[in-house]
Amino acid sequence: MGGGLSGMEEAQLNAPGQPLLVVREITKRFGALTALDRLSFEVRRNEIFGIAGPNGAGKSTLLNVCAGAIPPDSGQILFDGDRVDGQRPYRLCHRGIGRTFQIPQIFGSLTVRENVEIGATFGRPFQWSSGSPGDFSVDSLLKMTNLTDLQDRPAGQVKLLARKMTMLAAVLATNPRLAFMDEPFAGLNGEEVEVFADLITRLHDRAGVVFVIIEHKIRALSKLVDRLMIIHFGRCICLDRPEVVVRDPQVVDVYLGTEFDA
């Protein structure tokens, strides 16, 4: 993957207020198709970061590259100052990076509780920072995600929202510092979207987990995130506060089609 950072660069990245995740000039090609084209952005240490864009913009490829499912062709990904591009997902998990999937990836024949327990045994030891309240045990995660009453049910037999919450609880049981979420609201109705968005906010506030969320439901995403990035043809065309992004003329032209109140 190449050399590390210089002493000055490392000190700057680990200084208070510096980004947790840095993506630098990432390019990924599939034959003649350039899915990501020298894409760069940063995710701060205490935010919920959103990513959206038209179909085929490169969103899923970006998530897969950042989460270790596929390697980039060029560029760098830094997590807490260390190079992580090209590392496999299990190594990223042990570093504190987790992910969820659009279609819940769970062990359907195991109980809801057993799914969360698997995450707890696979992740890294818990190291609570000063001011982080309570404990983040399997029991507390089940309670926080409203799964306590379902914990003994086979995970494949509960409703979609509960399956998504089971997957998220299992990811959180690995003790991530950053969690990528791929279209968490897909398939949910309006009320369920509100419930899930509220859960993500509470988990962020309580545990300090940084969330990076890819989502097509732009209204719900705009209400949830601190900053929103729109990508198109593998490039960032706008990155700012959601209320700024949804009124950007280029974003309206290539993605939204019309302006709206976020």
N, C-alpha and C positions, 0 to 999 in steps of 0.2 A: 504493500500500500504506500510505500514511500516513507520519507523521513517525517519526524515530528515537528513540533513548533519550536521556534526559538525561545529563549528564556523570556524575552520581552513580550512576545506574543502570548505565551502561556500565562504570564502575570496579568496581562490585560484581559484575557478571557476569563480568568478566575476572580477578577476584581468584582466587588459588589455592583450589581446592576448590569453586569455583562450577560450576554445571551447564554442559554443552556445548550441550544442546538444551533449550529452554524452550517449552512449548506452553501458551498462555494463552487460556482461554475460547473454544476453537475450536467453531464450530457449522457444520454442513453439512446442508442440506435437499435432498431430491429431491421436489419437489411438496409433498404434505402429510406426507411421511415425514421425520422428523428423525433422520438417521443419527448425527450427533454433536451432543451437547447441552451446550454450554459446558464442554467437556472440557479439563482442565488437568493437566499433570504436567511433571516435569523428568527429564532423563537426565544422569547425572554423567559426568565426564570420563574415568573409568577403571573402567567397569563393562560388564557384559553385562546388558541390560534386556529382560525378557520381557513380552509382552502376550498374554492369552488371554481367552476368554469364549464364551458360547453362540453358535450360528449366528445371524446377523442382529444381533449386538451392535454392529457398526460397526467391526470390526477392519480389514477391507480398506479401508474408506473412510478410516479414520485414516491407514493407511500411504500411500494414494494422495494424501491431502492433504499429509502431511509430505514425501513424495518429489516433489511438484510435478506429479503427474499430473492433479489436479483442484484448483481453488482453493477455499478455505473461504469461507463466506458472511460470517463475522465471526470475530474473534479474531486472535491474533498467534502467529507461530512465530519464535523467535529461535535462531540458530545462532551460537555464539561471540559473542553480544552484538549481532548484526546481524539485522534483519528479513529473513526469506526467504519468508514466506508469499506464495503466488501466483507465485513464480518457476518457470520451466520446468525440467524435469529436467536439461537440459544445463547450465544455469547453476548448478544445485545441485551437479552433478558437478564443475564447475570450482572450486566453493567447498570441496569435500571431502566431499560426501554421495553415497553410492552405494546401490544396492538390487539385490536378487535377487528372483526370481519363483517362485511355487509350481511352475509348469510351466517348465522351463528355457528361457530366451530366449537362444538361441545361433544362430550361423550354421552350420547343419547341413552345408552343402556345403564349408565351410572346415575346415581341420585344427584340432585342439585348440590347437596352438601359435598358429595364425593368429588364433583367437578371443582369446587372451590378448594378443597383440600389438596387436590393435585397441584393447583397453582401454588399453594403455600409451600409444598415440599420442593417445588422446582425453582422457586425464586431465590432472591438474595436475603440475607438477614435484615431484620427491621432495625433501622437506625433513626429514631425519631429526632427531629430537630427541636430546638428550644421553642416552646410555645405550641407544639403540636399536641392537642388534647386527646385523652382517652387511648384505647388500644385498638388495633386494627386486625384482630384475630378473625378466624373463620366465622365465629359466632357474631361478632360485631359487623362483619361484612354482610352476612345473611340478613341481619336486622336492618342495616342501612339500605339494602337493596330490596327490602320488602319481600324477602324470600324465606323467612323463617318458617312460615306455615307450609311452604312447599319443599322444604329441604329434604324430605324423605321420598319425594316423588321422582320417578325417572325423568331426567332432564329433557329427554326427547318427547315427553308427553305433556309438557306445560305449554302455555300459550306463548306466542312469539315474543311479546315484551318480556316475559319471565325468562325465556331462553337468552335474549339479549342481555338481560341483567345478570344471568348466570355466567355468561361469557365474560362480562365486564368484571364481576366479582372475582372470577378466577384469575383474570389479568391483574387486578389490584392485589390479590393475595401473593403475587410474586414480588410485591413491594417496588413498583416502578417509580421513577422520578418523572418520567415522561411516557404518556400513552397515546399512540396513534389510534384513531377511530375511523373506520371506513364506512361511511353512510349509516350511522347509527339509527337514523329515523326511518330508514327504508321499510315500507310495509306497515308502519304504525299509523293509527288514526290521529286526529288532532289532539285529543285528550291524552293519548299515550305519548305523543311527542312532548307535550308539556311536562308529563311526569318524568320522562327520561331526561329531558333537559334540566329539570330541577335537580335530579339526582347527580348529574355531572357537575353542576354548580356546587352542590353541597360537598361532593367528594373533593373537588378542587379546593374549596375553602377550608375543609377540615384537614385533609391529608397533604395539601400542598402539591398535589400531582399536577403537572403541566399537561394539558390535553392539546393535541393537534387533530382537528376534526375535518374530514372531507365529507361534504354533504351537498346534495342537490336542492334540498328544501331551504332556500336562501333566506326566507323570512325567519324561520326558526333559528337558523345558524346566525343570522345577524343579531338576534336578541341575546344569543348565548356568548359570543366570542368578544374578546377585547380588540383583536385586529383580524382583518380579513384579507386574504390574498386571492386574486383572480388570475388564473393562468389560461393561456390560449396558445395552441401550437407549441406547447412545451416551454413557454416563456411567461414571466410575470408581467402582466399589463397594468396591475394596480395593487398596491398594498397599503392599507391605511385603516382607520377606524371604520366600522361597518357603515355608519351614516354618511361617510365621505365616499366610500367605494360604490355604494348603490346609486350614487348620483354622478359618478364619473362618466362622461360622454362615451368613452371607448368601451367601458363595461356595459353600458346600456345598449350600445350598438351591436356588440358581438355576443352578448350573453343574455341580458335581461329582456331586451326588446322594448321595455318601457320603464319609466321611472316609477318608484313607489316609496312609501314611507316604511323604513325598516322598523 
